[in-house]
Amino acid sequence: CRRQSRVGQNSGYRQCRNSGTMKHLTSWQFDPVSGEYREIVPEIAARGDSDISAIDQFHSKTILLMGATGFVGKVLLALILERFPELKHLVIQVRRKKNLSGEHRFYSEVLQSPSLRMIVNRIGVNSIRKKVTIVEGDLSHPMCGIVAEQLAQLTDAVDVIINTAGLVEFDPPLNESLITNVYGIRNLIDLVQLLDVKLVHISTCYVSGKRNGRIPEDEEIVGYYPNRNNANDTHFNVDEELAWCEDFINKSEDRETLRRGGMERAESWGWINTYTYAKSMGEQLIARTPELRYCIVRPAIVESSLNFPFPGWNEGMTTSAPLVLMGSEGVKSWPVRRDGPLEIIPVDLIANGILIATAAMLADRSEKVYHLATAADNPVMLPRLVAFLGMNARFKHKHKKTGNKLARFWKTYIETEVVSVQQLEAQRKRVRWGLEMLQAAFNFLKVALGKKTMNPYLRSLRITRRQIRQQQQTLDMFLPFMIHNSFVFDTDHIRQTWKMLTPEDRQRLSWAPEHIDWADYWVNIHTKGIEKWIRPMFTKQARPAVQSPPRAPVS
């Protein structure tokens, strides 16, 4: 046989001259994290181990979904309705919102979301009413706020709870983060035990804290804190930590003290922020509960949909949205690691992963922890993302006819650059000095020319300073993900579980992050989705393009 190949092709096949048959050759892919080529073992999509049938499991089971009003929750709900009509029944908890009941909110808000509208039109509201039961409740209340009558109806009726609910801010006041992400988990555990059901809990990969390199899925959960010396280190105890938190909360007088105190406490243990600190404590409450049947699904940074329900769907201030908006508005200097990836994953892959884990959980074949991430299979390097941000700005502003010409020139033709933290601080000092000089000049001219002439300039300068300050605060929030740490989360568990599904399951629930074309995704799908779905919210509400605090990597 003689290899028939051309440079630049990655077909991985050779042809035997005599037989004419095609035989598979080894394929290779460059891994920019390790700097080496690695062998790619081809997947045969139609062949699974068939140890688990998601279709069969869902056919005879009832799911209680919590957090269906959130970004991940809506896409997960859409996926269930679209891909698994066999599901026996779906119970959805929806929180009351002012004068709107949970049920009214579900039909008037959730089902009207663009992520669900096409599916609702296709299958019909009446069909959904037959398949779905709405229960009102709130994770922060005992038994998650479900009243006794409904609890009685759910007993012996529900098989598994999927919890996607949670507070998804990086640095909220400490008490607010604990209410949902820790005390809410206590209430959730009580509900799971009362109903005697299984639990699929959605957390975040970043409970790992300040780490570098590969993050395994099989680390001990109970007693974990990122700064621990070894697996036998027992300094961290959730009960003792919550006692400290409650004492601190009682002594604090304002929200800023609670916000700053939460961040400082989280960082002292090695977590990135209050969000990941609280989520880790929630995980530990689950893992230490005797005889609780659970698995924990940890997504990385959740971004716009790749394919489902349609390319580019986004909602709310998802994690990279502030960065995309800042890039399109002229931010050119980005402090990122030159040798590190950004762990991002489209929301529809997250929804697929949750259902894969749920099917395994129902079949008693699940792992305790599932990372849902991409860098282990298909890393997108941070300097490449900086280049994508520049491409987006050029595309957006090159043919614009309105606005300041100098600003358009800056946004279109000045290239983005990777800088160090030191270079960033030096640039900020120069900007502050320039703004202070402008302020002094405008104040002088105000005396000479009068308030009427100079007040518009002073007002514009105040707005500019506020926008720059917000951009700087937002960027600082992302430094742990972009330059201080370099994460690569192992994803062996979801890959192995996906291979256990039947061929038909694998057609409905794809798991193939290695096939994502990041350039196409970022430029043509993700950034366009943010411009379409996210930016209008701020334009409509007359807010700055970037809002602080940013949203966290989940829900």
N, C-alpha and C positions, 0 to 999 in steps of 0.2 A: 504494500500500500504506500502511496505517496501522498503526503499532506497537501491538500489544496487550500491555500489560505492567502490572504492579502493583508498587508500591514494596515492596521486601523480597524480590521474586522474582529469581532469577538464571537464568531459563530461557534467555535469549539468543536468543529466536526472535520473528519477526513473522509476521503472517498477511496475505496479500493479499486484499482484500475481494472482488475479482472472481473470482480463480482458486480461492481457498480453500486454496492450497498454503502450506506453512510454509517460510520461508527463514531461514537462520541469521543472527543478529545477533552483534555482538561482545560477549563476556562479560568482566567485569572482576572482579578480586580485589584486596582491600586487602593490601599488603605492609607489616607493622608495622616491619620493619627499615628500609626506605627511607622509610616514611611516605607512600607514594604508591600509587595504584591502578595495576595492570598488566593488560594484555590477556591473556586466557586463550584459547589456541588449542585448540579441542576435539579430543580424540583419538578416532579411530575404532578401537575395540578390535579389530575383525575384520580390519583392513587393516594388513599389514606390508610391508616392502620385500622380504621373502623372500630376502634375500641369504645368510642363514644358516639352516640347519635344525638346531636342537639335537637333535631326535629322530633325524635321520639321522646326525649326528655321534656321538651316544652309542650308536647301534645297532651301530656298527662299532668302538667304542673301549673300552679298559679304563682305568679310573681307579684310581690309588693315593691313598687318602685318609689323611692323617695328622692326628691330633688329634681323632679321632671320639669320644673320651671326654669332651670339653669341652662347654660350653653350646652354642656355635655349631656344633661338630662333630656333635653328636647331631641337631640340627634339620636340618642339611645332609644327614646320612645318611637321616633320615626322609623328606626331600623327594625324594631320589634314588630310594629304594625305592618311594615312593608315586606319584610323577609320571612316572618314567622306567623302567618295566619293560623297555623296549627296550634298556637299557644292556647292552652285551656282557658285561662282567664288572666287579666291584668288588673291589679289594684294599684291605684296611684294616689299617693298622699300629696295634697296641695294645701299650702298655708293660706288662711284667710288674709285678705289685703284690704284694710279699712272696712268699707261697707260691702265688699265683694266676698261672697262665700267661696269656699274652695272649689266647689263644683262649677259655679258661675265663672270663676276665674279660669278654670281649665278650658271650658268651651268657648269663652269670649277672648281669652288671651293666648293660652298655650296652643290650641289648635289653629289659631289664626296666624301663628308665626310662619314666616316664609319657609322655614325648615320643615313644616308639617302640612302646609296648605295644599300642595299638589297631591300628597298622599291622601289627605282627607277628602279632596275632591274625587279621587279615584275610587276609594273604597266606601265613601259615604259616612256621614255622621251617625246615621242609624245603626250601621254595622259596628261602629266604634262604641256606641252606647251599649250594645249587646255584649261586647268583648271586655269593656272597661267599667270598673267601679271606682268612684272617687270617694276618698275619705279625707276629711279635713283634719289638719293637725299641724304641729310645729315641733321640730326636733328639740327645741329648748325646754319643752314642757314634759312632765312625767308621762311615761308611756307614749312619748312623742306627740302628746296632745290628742290622741285618739280616744274618743269617749267610750264608756263602758259597753254601751249597746253595740257599737261597731266592733269593739274588741271581741265580744262574744261571737259575732258573725265571722270574724277572721280566724278564730280558733279552729284548728283542724281543717281550715280551708286554704291557707297560704303555705307554700313549700319553701320559698326563699325570699329574702329581702335584699334588694340592691339599693345601697345607699350612696347617692352622688351628692347629697346635700352638704353644705358647709359654708363658712365665711371665707371668702377668697380674696382677702387683702393682705399685702405683705406686712404692714405695720399698723394695724388698728390698735386702739387702746386695749391693754391686756385683758380687761374684764370682758370686752366684747368678743375677743377671739376665743376665750375659754367657754363662753356661754354655749356656742354651737359646736366648736371643734373638740371640746373635752367633756364638759357636762352634758352636752347633747349626745355624746357617745355613750355616756352612762345610761341615759334614758333609752337609747337604741338597744343597748345590751339587755336592759330589763324587758323591752318589748320582744326581742328575739327569744329570750328565755320563757316568757309567758306563752308565746305562740308556739314554742318548741320548733323553730325553723332554722334553716341555714342562713348564713349572712355573707354577702359579697360587699365589702366596704371599699369605697374609692378614696384613696389617700393621695400622696404625691411622692415621686422619686426623691425629692429633695429633703425628705426626712433624714437622708444620709448626712446632711450638714456639710460643713466645710471640708471637702475631700478632693483628692486628685486621683485620676486614673480610673481603673475598672471598679465598679461598685457591684458586689455580688448580691444575689437575691436570697441567700440562705443565712444571712447574719441573724443572730439572736435579736428578737424584738424587745423583750422585757428587760429593762435596765439599761437600754442603749442610750448613749449620748456620744456625739461625734468626737469629743476630746478624751475619751476614755483611753486608758493605757493598754488594756488587753481585755479579752472576753471575761476575765474574772473580776474586773473592776466593777464594784457594786455601789459606787458613790451616788448614782442617780436612782431615786425612788419616786414614783409618781405621786404617792400619797404625801410624802414629805414636801415634794415640789409644789403641789397644790396648796398645802398649808402655808408655804412661803408666799405664794401668789395671793392667797386670800388676805393674809396679813398686810402685804404691800398695797393691795387694792383698798383695804379699809383705811389705810393711812394716807392715801393719795387724795389730793384735793381737786384735780382737774384732769381733763382728757390728755393734755400734752404730757403731763407727768406719767400717766398710765401708758401712753404710747411709747415714750422714751424708755421707761422702766422695763416694758415688755421686750423691747429690742435689746437692751443691755443685758437682761437676764438670759435671753436666747443666745446671744453671742458669747456669754461667759461659759456656756456649756458646749459651744461649737456649732450651734445652728446658725443659719444664714439670717433668719428673721423670726418675728413672732409667729407668723403663719406656720412655718415648718416645725417650730418648737411645739406649738399646740397640736398640730397634726400627729407628731410623733407620740405625744402623750396619749392622744386618742387611740392610736394603734396599740400602745402598750396596755391600755385598759382592756381592749379586745383580746389581745394575746394572752393575758394572764388569767382570763376568766375560765374556770374549769369546765371542761366538757362542751365548750362553745364550738360549734361547727362553723368555721369561717374560712374565708380567704381574703387577702388584701390586695387590691389592684392599685399599682402606683404608676400613674402617667407621668411623663416628662412634661415639657412645656407644650400646652395644647394650642394648636393653631387652626387656621381656616381649613375647611373640608377639602379633601383631594378630589373626591368623586360624589360622595353621598351627603345630603340629599341632592346636591348639585355642587359643582366646583366653586370654591371661594366663599361658601356660607360662613359667616362670622357674626358674633353677637356680643355686645358688651366690650369692655376694655381688656381683651385677652392679652397675654403677656407681651408679645412683641409688637402689638398695635401702637403703643406710644413711640417705639423706636422707628417704626415705619413712617408714622406721621411726622416725627421730627426730621427724618431723612428727607422726606418730600418737601419739607419747609426750609431746607437749607443747611441743616447740621452736616458738617463735612468731616469733623475729626472724631474718630471713634476709638476709645481705649479698649482693645480686645487682644486676646492672646493670639499670637501668630501660629501657634502649634496646637490649638485646641478647637474642638467642635462645639456647636451649640445644640443641645439635646432638645430638638423640637419634633412634634409629631402631629399630623392632621387629626382633627377631631373624629372623623369617620373611622380611622384606624383604632382610636380609643374605644369607640362604641363597639366595633368588631371584637376587640380584645376583651371587653367586659362580658360580652355574651359568650365568647369562647370559655372564659373562666367560669361563668355561671353554669354552662352546660356541664363542665367538668365537675363543678361543685355538686350539682344535682346527681351526677353519676358516681359520686364518692371517689373521683379520680383527680381532684385538684391539688395543686401545690398551695402552700401557705401564702406565698408572696409572688406576685407577677409584676415585673417591670414592663411598662409599655413605652418603648423609646426606639430611637433609630440609629444612634451613633455606632452601636456595636456592629451593625450590618451595612450602614450606608451613611457615614458621617458627612455633615456639611460643615466645612471649616469656617471659623469666624471671619477671617479676612475675605473669604468669598462672599459672605453675607454683606460685608461692608461694600464690596463692589456692586452687589445687587441693589443696595440702597441708592448708590450713585446712579445706576441705570434707571431706576424708578424716577428719580428727580429729573434726570435729563428728558425722559420720555414725557413726563407730565408738563414741563415748563418750556420745552424747546419751541413749540408753536403757539404759545400763549400770546395774545395781543393786549391783554389788560394788565394793570398793575405796574409797579415801579420797574423801569427798564434795568436799572442797576441790580435790583433784587433778582429779576429774571435771569440776567446774565450770570450772577453768582450761582443760582440754583441749577442752571443748565450746564455751564462750562467749567466750573471749578470742581476738580476731582475730589472724591472722598479719600480719606487717608486713615491708616492705622497709626495710632499714637500710643505712647506710654502714659501712665498715670501722671508722671512728672511733667511731660509735655502738655497734658491736658490742664494741669494746675497752672502752668506758666501761661497758657492761652487765656485761662479764666482771669488771671491777674491783669493781663493786658486789656481784656474786655471791661473789667471793673474800672480800670484806670480811665479808659476811653469814655465810659458812661459818666463817670464822675466829672471829667473835663467838660462833657456836653452839658451836664446839669449846671455846672458853674457858669458856663458861657450863656446858657438860656436864662439863668437867674440874673446875670448882669444885663442882658438885653431886655429883660422884663422891666428893669428899672428905666432903661434908656428909651425903650419903644412902647412900653405900656403893657398891661395885663391882656388887653383885648388881642393884641398882636401875637404875644408869646404863649398865652395859655394853651392854645391847640398843640403847639410844639412840646410843651411840658407834659401835657396829657398823653401825647403819643410816646414820649420818652418813658413815662411811668408804665404804660402798657408793655413796651418793649422790655423794660427791666423785669417786670413780673413774668413775662413769657420766658425770658432767659433763665430766671431763677427756677421756674417750674421745670424747664428742660434739664437744668443741671441736677435738680433733686431727683427727677425721674431716672436720669442716666446713672446717678449714684446708686439707686435702688438695684440696677441691673449689673453693677460691677462684680458682685460675687459670681454671677453666671457667665460673665464675659471675659474677666481677666484674673480675678483672685483665685478661681478654682477651675478645674477642667474635668468635667464629668463624662464618663462613658458607662452607661448602665447595662449590665448583663441582661439579656432577654431570652435566655435559654428556655425558661419555663413556658412562656407563651408559645414559642416555636414548637417545643415538644408536644404541648397540649393540642395545638392546631393540627399537628401531624396525626394525632389520635382520632380526629374527626372522620366521619364518612366522606366520601367524595362529594355528595350533594351538599353537605354542611360546608365543606371547604369552598364550594362555589358561592355560597351565600355569605360566608364570613371569611373574607380574604385576610391573610396576614403576610404581606410582602413588602416591607419598607425598603428592601434592597432595590426595588424597581422604581423608586421615586426619582424623577429627574428634578433635582433641586433648583436648577436655574429656571426651568419652565414653571415649576410650582411657585417659586418665590416671586418671579417677575410677572407671570401671566395669570396666576391664580390667587395667591395669598395677598399681595399688595393691592391688586385690583378689588379683591373682596373687601379689604379694609377701607379702601376709598369709597366703595359703593355702600357698605353697610354700617361702617363705624363713623367716618368723618361727618356724614349728615347730622348725626346726633349732636355734635358739638357746634356745627353751623346753625342748626335750628335753635339751640339753646343759648346761642351767642356766647359760647365759652371758648377759651383758648384751645388750640388744636391738641394740646397735651394736657392731661389732667392728672393730678396727683391725689391720692396714692394710686399706683398701678395695680392691676389685678394679678393674682397669683397664678401658678401653672396648672391649676385644675379647676373643674366645674365651670 
